[in-house]
Amino acid sequence: MSLDPDCKKVHELYALAGRPPLETLSPAEAREAYLRGSALLGPDPAEVGQIRNVTAQGPAGDIPLRLYRPKGAAADAVLPAMVFFHGGGWVIGDLETHDRLCRQLCNESGVAVIAVHYRLAPEHPFPACVEDAYAATQWIAGNAGSLGIDANRLAVGGDSAGGNLSTIVAIMARDAKGPALRLQVLIYPAIDFRMDSRSFETRGDVLPLTRQAVQWFRDHYLGKTPGAAVDDWRASPIRAASLAGLPPAHVITAGYDVLCDEGQAYADALEKAGVAVERAHFPGMIHGFITMGRIVGAANTAITGCANALKRALG
């Protein structure tokens, strides 16, 4: 399938804006550009029932969280919840860049969404964000009563780097007998830092996530000489000793995404380990499309698919 016309429009906007290659920017510049882009490409923020900023206790201090409750939910309703980890290559992104997506997921699913802003590299390199992601999930489960959520109906999810963290948190929760997760929502997840899948060759020049951009993220996150970290399952979850016993997964992949093949390989590996997998492949889409709903119509289709998966898994 050819590149979707909506994605071609996004590329035209990049060209008109004179968007510099990510790898030419400093982390601070890239964060600012990502925030601007999320506002330009994302839909208008949907009205939700409630938004509350809270903090979890983490290994290095407070972890900012944002709790969304769906429009129409009773104030005293105890809701199922998804812990959401934003994308951005472990270097960029925050609660604001993914606010629109969290609002949509919350309203469409009827589930509370709790977004986590973990520590970012290079100021806090691997495995700082992994530690924060799991600590936040534990804290959320342990404080479910004050958050108005049901600790027995929890999911994790995220896009790109957030999908990576979701898989890792699911493995950690299984191994440590931590929060009993019912679903992992993996939106074009980063799975393997070896960067040797076929889509790195066939889609490595497709914006917004090129092969060079992935290398830039990896250098900031794991270091320019990452060594054994590349094969550490806390960075490359497909390297985990076992994927058996993990919660079911809803896996989104995009055909024009450099990460497409590793996302599909992880879905294959989960199924081989006996984990139920629901796949949603979007052949004409680019990386990041789910946050581009102002321009890309398929974003809404993908969000609805995630919301329906949450409804089924969390009741």
Steps between C-alpha positions, in 0.01 A plus 500: 500500500620853426544770759160624619399842357456639851858404583614668180333817631697468823821473299400807300449691824845392617649635176309830521610548859864436412511231767866424581609137538458386859860385523621856440320631811594506865266315737359834619433614143347165410267513802376844402448394137312185606269702724425747220439220255261318732283812521502555123432140395277386786125564517343756727508375861181310583307588813532229764329450833795589720872565479716485810876537528655282769846369582623148563795414718790382286854377558645847437214720623152592388367376165238731342174330407182626337171325572219520244146386573254463211224741424176386659659281768351546846733676740492206740529225236790260547641464151737261328817678393782502249846618603627689195865563407561768239722455197799710402799269487564520877638850430206723405126510573308576817149520641411784262613335175263209562217682676271484196554128450436424868177699490377305197596162644330587828170612348475225240583216736317625810818414688709729718836580342800585716786650301852469638783746439810294569855636514651570159842439348770620459466666840373169636623216276390137496359348716362807683175515303446125543532539876256792496249318280480199728505708819213713368298190411556356847405830662184530292390149597582565863310827508202390293250602765605865508513505119150360458617199301484122533845347560369167368414648161822657379665523159821657375549666166697750300637599161851438369733539802186484711413168339849382587450598864158334507647166394777528757262594782284199410805270526610658827152471650485133404841421644455698823138393545414868480181662373276248322480653155224395262620656174797665334422752225810521280483777241784455246730398787879516499606144577856426388803732520697282262330704227540221245143428393410522132294817549816681609620447144172550313348782711808656656464826307131563576419796723440564782709208631798427279784256561721796596239625747480160669880502530481850657249374755708191572819705549327725753323216679755219507817697424707514182668172599202314648668161514295241688211744550385427144414144600375581851130405499425819694600685181419235238208303648501244219823377665318400820562140604128426479187684392264235639240608751478860383165678462327500161626761255343737249784575256489780245752517215537741209619394156722804437658489845863406556381309810231303313678166477619490859148572622370212290786278620404573860137411429626173348717432805211566738277260310772238497519535880125442530393862547180614330575769243267729307674663206409826328724567201469827305687445171507860376584667830817660634647491849315729740176506303273437799581846639437672164120489501457855371647383166500119502157338504632155586606635840139488613460143372807394697382674816160334475674163465701568817188614684308187401788281614496677837126452532528129432795445732391719791125466482 
